[in-house]
């Protein structure tokens, strides 16, 4: 078993896939040896977005707090706290923050192969 505190992996950084605004990233599984999945938390600050990008694995966006709009190919849906978007391999996906409150997400997906760490 490995236990990770989010404060130990917290980083202020541009958003992934386009650098559309700023975010706080928590790569919770990044240093886990022999892992087969990623589990991350990301806070999108006001006006920020994870830009559209092609995924080669299924992926989950779970909203902890705030509101956002998720895109998958030509479909757009609104998400709020307690909702989840399941995104499929081969889709072009992205999400952007809406409103005054930051959008806090959990993002998880499998790795193509076991990490070598």
Secondary structure, DSSP 8 states (H G I E B T S, - for coil): -----GGGSEEEEE-TTT-BSEEEEE-TTTT-TT--EEEEEEEE-TT-EEEEEE-SS-EEEEEEESEEEEEETTEEEEEETT-EEEE-TT-EEEEEEESSS-EEEEEEEE-SS----
